[in-house]
Amino acid sequence: MSDYHGNGKLGFERNITILTMQVERLERELKYARECNKVKDKYWDKIRIERNGFVLDITELQDKVEELETELYFCNRNKRIGEVVDERTKVETR
């Protein structure tokens, strides 16, 4: 058997070299993927926090709108009551 056809010591060393290069490439890819995941996780955490903040803002705004609608209702009601009272006082003074 010849060492030049991958059947002897040279073929074995060549296979080890190829496998070593593949392992090194996979380790680099794994390192890169982990770094990408860290960046992605940081980004999504920021998005999640902002989204939760918006939900809180929306509920606060809805409460404020409801409060203002109630206040507007009572202002309009009091204005109408004032107008009715003014008309009655005009009629009584005649």
C-alpha positions as CSV (number, residue, x, y, z in Angstrom):
1,M,0.0,0.0,0.0
2,S,1.1,3.4,-0.9
3,D,1.3,6.4,1.5
4,Y,0.3,8.8,-1.2
5,H,-3.2,7.5,-1.8
6,G,-4.6,8.1,1.7
7,N,-4.1,4.6,2.9
8,G,-1.1,5.1,5.1
9,K,0.4,7.5,7.6
10,L,0.3,10.5,5.2
11,G,-3.4,10.0,4.5
12,F,-4.2,9.7,8.2
13,E,-2.3,13.0,8.9
14,R,-4.1,14.7,6.1
15,N,-7.5,13.6,7.5
16,I,-6.5,14.9,10.9
17,T,-5.5,18.2,9.4
18,I,-8.8,18.5,7.5
19,L,-10.8,17.6,10.6
20,T,-8.8,20.0,12.7
21,M,-9.5,22.8,10.2
22,Q,-13.2,21.9,10.3
23,V,-13.3,22.0,14.1
24,E,-11.6,25.4,14.1
25,R,-14.1,26.7,11.6
26,L,-17.0,25.4,13.6
27,E,-15.6,27.0,16.8
28,R,-15.3,30.4,15.0
29,E,-18.9,30.1,13.7
30,L,-20.1,29.1,17.2
31,K,-18.3,32.1,18.7
32,Y,-19.8,34.4,16.1
33,A,-23.3,32.9,16.7
34,R,-23.1,33.4,20.4
35,E,-22.0,37.1,19.9
36,C,-25.0,37.6,17.6
37,N,-27.3,36.1,20.2
38,K,-26.0,38.4,22.9
39,V,-26.7,41.4,20.6
40,K,-30.1,40.1,19.7
41,D,-31.0,39.4,23.3
42,K,-29.9,42.9,24.3
43,Y,-32.0,44.4,21.4
44,W,-35.1,42.4,22.2
45,D,-34.8,43.2,25.9
46,K,-34.8,46.9,25.0
47,I,-37.8,46.4,22.7
48,R,-39.7,44.5,25.4
49,I,-39.0,47.2,28.0
50,E,-40.2,49.9,25.5
51,R,-43.3,47.9,24.6
52,N,-44.2,47.5,28.3
53,G,-43.7,51.2,28.8
54,F,-46.1,52.0,26.0
55,V,-48.7,49.7,27.5
56,L,-48.4,51.6,30.8
57,D,-48.6,54.9,28.9
58,I,-51.7,53.8,27.0
59,T,-53.5,52.7,30.2
60,E,-52.6,56.0,31.9
61,L,-53.8,57.9,28.8
62,Q,-57.1,56.0,28.7
63,D,-57.7,56.8,32.4
64,K,-56.9,60.5,31.8
65,V,-59.3,60.5,28.8
66,E,-62.1,59.0,30.9
67,E,-61.4,61.5,33.7
68,L,-61.5,64.4,31.2
69,E,-64.7,63.1,29.6
70,T,-66.4,63.0,33.0
71,E,-65.2,66.5,33.8
72,L,-66.5,67.7,30.5
73,Y,-69.9,66.1,31.1
74,F,-70.2,67.8,34.5
75,C,-69.1,71.2,33.0
76,N,-71.7,70.9,30.2
77,R,-74.4,69.9,32.7
78,N,-73.5,72.7,35.1
79,K,-73.6,75.2,32.1
80,R,-77.0,74.0,31.1
81,I,-78.3,74.2,34.7
82,G,-76.9,77.7,34.9
83,E,-78.7,78.7,31.6
84,V,-82.0,77.3,33.0
85,V,-81.6,79.1,36.2
86,D,-80.8,82.4,34.4
87,E,-83.9,82.0,32.2
88,R,-86.1,81.4,35.3
89,T,-84.6,84.4,37.1
90,K,-85.3,86.5,34.0
91,V,-88.9,85.3,33.8
92,E,-89.5,85.9,37.5
93,T,-88.0,89.5,37.4
94,R,-90.5,90.5,34.6
